[in-house]
Amino acid sequence: MNVLLVGGGGREHALAWAIGRSPECSRLRVAPGSAGIAADHDVVDIAAADVDGLTRHAIAERYDLVVVGPEVPLVAGLVDRLAAAGIVAFGPSAAAAAIEGSKVFAKRFLARHAVPTAEYRAFADVDAACRFLRSADALYPLVVKADGLAAGKGVVIAASVDDAVEAATGMLSGTAFGEAGRRVVVEELLRGREASFFVLTDGERFVELAACQDYKRLGDGDEGPNTGGMGSYSPSAFLDDGTRSRVLREIVEPTIDGLREEGRPFRGVLYVGLMLTDRGPLVLEYNARFGDPETQALVPRLDEDWLPLLHACASGTLEPRPLRFKPEAAVCVVLAAEGYPGAVRAGAPITGLERAAAMPGVLLFHAGTARCDTGGFRTAGGRVLDVTGLGATLETARATAYAAVSCIEWPGLHRRGDIAADAVARRATA
């Protein structure tokens, strides 16, 4: 197959690694790719958000499959444009991708189909939002979420009225997240353990992927601001078989069926962000694409060829069956630039990559790097590198990942030191 992969982050580097290994892949190009991806695959200088440019390119090159990684082109309708041109694409239509593109739509969809989630209110008016936040009906702490896409950062946990009013005002005024914040969701703060649950679906049938855990806060112990993700591991240590079955029955099936019934069938990977509570598993959010950095831990564990699975989803021919996963665990640690998730300074030279990459059981995925004039790599983004360690146990995988992390340096490097530590402790006491 002649394949185009859209995107250029760590998620796409992991997907390129997986697709490029397939015996069914005759050629793989990545648009726009990255310096790290370009070391192994052809890249095309077309931005992931350039729907017109990507469509023209895909038509000219007659790709057998286009795999869309990021959420922005999905919400903008890239898959719709490709389908109209007769090109098979992995990813949902714009109508189906609304479950990620609009949190207000997602919450209303959840309510319509009786899918368990947090109680919420939606607002488009600053005064109305603030009146509610100052009322006795608002129970603190609570969560304020921007309606639209905000690169994983449009969520504020507000401990007080002042915090909530400040967050809602910043979003609804457009100063915090632009148009993405012109509507907000205010919802109860759920207590429990988060988990990331993935299924591949062709709009009717689905297959379950291994669950992951990710770590969204910047600092150890889940301190600091929310980020796009500071690390992940797979399989989940907190999602037992009974809970998995309940998630499939109470959440996944009614979501896929509900979207199809509403005339927006979902083809691609459905990501359900869960909170495992004493009320059972509840939906925190939907994503319409693979998670980042969960993909970097999930992809290496599949003991099958990823490419025919992606093509089957896109073409409506998915066979519902249990997938084979390797027994080994994977732990991914994100290395970020100083200042992330705020403004960062790019251009710091990175050392130690060759030494880390040579370690057994280590995979390096580039999230935000560029080439130096000397031929090495430098930082070029907030999240810079994803270091994945594989091992027979979570403890071994974690040790492998952090051993590789210790080899890599640049001025201002930031990373969490506790990725998967809670899972290792749970395993040890189980």
N, C-alpha and C positions, 0 to 999 in steps of 0.2 A: 504493500500500500504506500502511496505517496501521501504524506501526512504534513499538515501545518499545525503547529502548536502556538496559540496566542498567549502572550504574556512574557514576563522577564524577571520574575522574582524567584525566591527560594522554592516556592511551590512548583513553579514551572520548570526549574532546574531538576527537581525530583521527578516530575512527570516526563521530562525529556530523557532522563536516565532510564526510566522504565520503558518508555515507548521505543527508544533507540536500541534496546536489547532484544526486541521482538523479532523473531525470524520472519514475520509477516511485514515488517517495515522495510521497504526498499529505499525510501528517502524520507528524512525528517528535516523540516525547516522550522525555525522558531522566530516569531515576530512580536516584539522587537528583539527578544533574547537579552543577553547580558554578556559581559566580558567572560564570566565563568562558563556560561552555556556555549559561547563561541569557541571555547577551547576544544569542544568535542562535536559540535553540531553547526550546520549552516544557519546563519541568522539573516533576517530580512529587516531592513530599516523602515518598519511601519509601526507606529505606536499602537498599543493595545486598544486605545480609545478611538482610533481612526477607523470607524466602521466602513466608510466609503472606500478608503484605501485598501483595507483588508478584503473587502468584497471584490474589488477590481482585481486584486492580486490573486485571490483564490480562483476566480473565473479564468484568468489567464493561464494559471498553472494547472488547472484541472485536478485539484486535490481529491483523493478518494475519501479523506476524512479531515475535518478541521476540529481540533480540540481546543475549546475556549477555557482558559484558566481563570482569569479575574472576573469579578462581578460587574465592573463598569461596562464592558462591551456586551455582556449578557442583558443587563437592564436596558441598554441602549438599542437592543434589537438586532445584534449581529447575526444570531442564529436564524432569525426570521428572514433577513436579507439573503443569507446563504441558501436557505431552503427555497426561496423564490427563484434562485438561480440554479436549482437542482443539485446543490452541493450538500453532502451529508455532514452534519456538524454535531459534535457532542456538547450538550449544554441545553438549558431550557430556553423557550421563547421568552420574549419580553413580558408577555402576559403571565407566564408561570414564574419568571424571575422576580415578579413583584413581591413574592413572599420574603425576599431579602431586600429588595429595593425600597419597600415602604413598610415600616414597622406598624403603622396604623392599619394598613391592609392586612398584614400578618395577624395582628391581634383580633381583628374583626373576623378573619377567616377561621381562626382558632375557635372563636365563640360560635360561629355558624355551625361548625362541625363537631362541637362538644369535645374538642381536644384539650386535655388538661394543661393549664398555664396559670400565670399569676393574674390576680385582679388588676384592672387598669382603668385609666381615663385617658382620652385623647384630646388635645387642645391645638387650636390654630391661632388663638388670641391671647396676647400677653396678660391682659387684665383678668380674663376668665381663669387662666392657669394660676395666676398668683392668688386669686380669691380662693381657689380650691386648696392651694398649698398652705394658706394661712388658716384654713378652716379646721374644725374638729374631725372632719372626715379623712384628713391626711394623717396617716400614721407613720411616724419616723422611727428609724431611717427608711427611706424609700429611694426609688430609682427614677431618674429622668433620662429619657432616650431621645435623641434626634431621630426624626422619621426616616430620613433618607440615608444614602451611603456616606459614611464618614471614616472610611479606612479602619474600622474597628475601634475608633476612639470616641464615638458619639454617645457614650454612656457615662453618666455621673451618679455615683452613690451619694446621696445627700443625707447627712446625719441630722440636719436641723432645717428649720424653716428658711433661715437666711441662705444656707447652701442651696436649697432647692429653688428658691426664687432667683438667685443669681444664675444658676444653671439654665432654668427655663427662660429667663429674660435674655440671656446671651444667645440661646438657640433661636428663639422666636423672633428676635430682632435681626437675625441674620449675621451677627458679628462673630458667633462661635463657629458655625459650620456652613455658612452661606445658605443656599437654598435647601440643603439637606436638613436644616433645623427649622424650617418654616412651619412645621407641625412637630409636636412632641407627644410622646407617650409617657405618662406617669404611672408607675406600677409598684405594687408591693415588693419589698425586698425579700427574696426567697432565701431560706437558710438550708444549707446542705452541701453536697459535693457536686461539682460540675463534671459533666462528661460530654464528649463529642461522639455522636452516633451517626454513622454514614451508611447509606444504601445506594446502590446503583439501580436505576429504573429506566424502563422504556415508555413510561406513562401508564402502563397496565401492570406489568410484572416487575418484581424487584429481587435483588440479591443483597444479603447483608454483608457489609464489610466489617473488619475488626474495629472495635471501639477504641477511642483514644482519650487521654486527658490532656488538657492544655492549661497553661499558666499565663493569665492575661495581665496581671499586675507587674509593674516594673521591678519591684524589689522582693527580696527574700521574705518569706512569711506572708506573701500576698499583701505587701505594703506598697504604697505609692500609686501613681495614676494608672489607669487602664492603658494598654498598648494593643498592637495588633497581634501580640503573642510573644512570650519570652522563652517558650520551650514546650515540649510535649513528650508523651510516651505512649506506647501501645504494646500489649493489650492493657485495657483498663483493669486496675486492681479493685475497683469499687462497683463494678457492674456485674452482678451474678446472673446465672442463667434465667432465674425466675424474673428478674427485673428486665432483662433483655427481651424475653417473651412478651412481657407487659408493654414495653416500648413499641414493639412491632405491632401488637394488637390494638393498643389504645392511641398510638400516635402516628406511626408510619403508615399503616394501612388506611386510616381515615384521611390522612393528608394527601396521599397519592390518589385515592378515590375521589376525595373532595375537589381537588384541582381538576381532575378529568371531568367530573360532573358539571363543574362551572365553566367548561369550555376552554380550559387552559392546561391541557395535559403536560405533565412535567417529564422531560427526558434529560437524563444526565445524572449527576450525583446530588442526592438530597442530604444535606447536612442538618442534623437536628441538634442544637445546643440544649442540653438537658441540665436540670438541677434535680439531684436525687434527694428528695425530702422525706420527712416522716409521713407526708400525704401521698407518697409515691413519686414516680418520675413526672416532672412538669417541664413544659417547653419554655426555655429562656428566649430562644431565637431560632429562626431558620436561616440557613445560607443556601444559595443556589449553585454552589461550586465547592470544590475541595477546600478544606481549611488550611490555613497557613499559621503555624508550622506543623499542624497535625499530619499533613501529607508527607512531610519529610521523615516521619516515624512510621507511617502506615505503608507507604509504597514499597519499601524494601521487604516487608514481611509477607507479601502475597506470593504464594508458591505456584503461580500460574502466570500466563502471558496477559499483561494488561491490555494490549492493543485490541484483540478481538472482543474483549468485554466492553471496551469503550465504543467500538463500532456497533456492537449488538444493541447497546442502549440507544445510540443515535439513529439506527435504522429500524428500530421497533421489533427486533428479533431476539430479545434477551431470554435466555433459558433460566427459569427459576430453579436454583439448586444451591446447595452449600458450596462455598468457595474453599479452596485449600490455602491455609496459611502456615507459614513456617512456625515451629514451636518457639523459636528464639524471640526475645523481646527487643524493642528498639527505644532509645532515648535520644531526643533531639534537644540541644541547647542552643539558643539564639545568642549570637554575639552582636551587640549594638554599639552604635557610635555615642560618644558623650553628648548629652543633651536630649537624646531620644526619650519620650515621644514628641518632644518639642523641636525647636530648630537645632540642627546639627551642623558641624563644620566638616566638609568632605575633604578628601585628599591625603589623609594620613597613610603612609606606607604600611603594608601588612607583612609581617614576617612569620615564619614557621609553618606556612601552609604545606610545603612539600613534606616536612617531617610528620605533620599530623595526618596527611593523606596516606602516608606509607604505613601507618599503624594498622594491624589486622583488625577487621570489624568496624572500620571507620569510613563514613561517607561524608564528603563536604559538599554542601549545596550553597551556591552564591546567591545572596539576596540583594545586595547593594554594593557591588564592587566595580572598579574600572581598571584598565591597564595603566601601569606606569610607563613612562618613556623608557625605563630600563628593562621592561619586560615583565616585571612582577605585577602585583595587584595593590590597589589603594582603595580606601573607603570611598563610597559614592552614594550613601543613603543612610537612613536611620537604623534599620536592621541590616546588618552587613553580611553575616555568615550564619549558616545553620550547620551545626556539627552533630551528626547522628552516629551513635554508637550501637552496635548490635552485640547481643550476648545470649547465652543459654538461659539466663535469668535476668530479671530487671536489675538486680544488684550488679551483675557483671556488665550489662549494657550501660548502666549509669557510670560505672567506673571507667569503662572504655571511652565514653563520650567526654568525661571530664579530663581524662588523661590527654586526649587530643586537644581539648580546649586549652590546657596548660601550655601547649606548644605554640599557640598563636598569640601574637602581640601587635598592638599599635597604640599610640598615645590616646588615652581617654576611653579605651575599651570598657564596655559595661556588660555584665552578664549576671544572671542569677546563679546562686550556688546550691539551690535546693530543688532543682528539677527532678521529679520522681522520688525525692527523699521520703515523702509521705507514703508512697506506694511500697517502697522497700521496707519501711517500718511496719506497714500493715502485713506484708507477706511474712515478715519475721515473727510476728505474733499470732499469725493465723493457725 
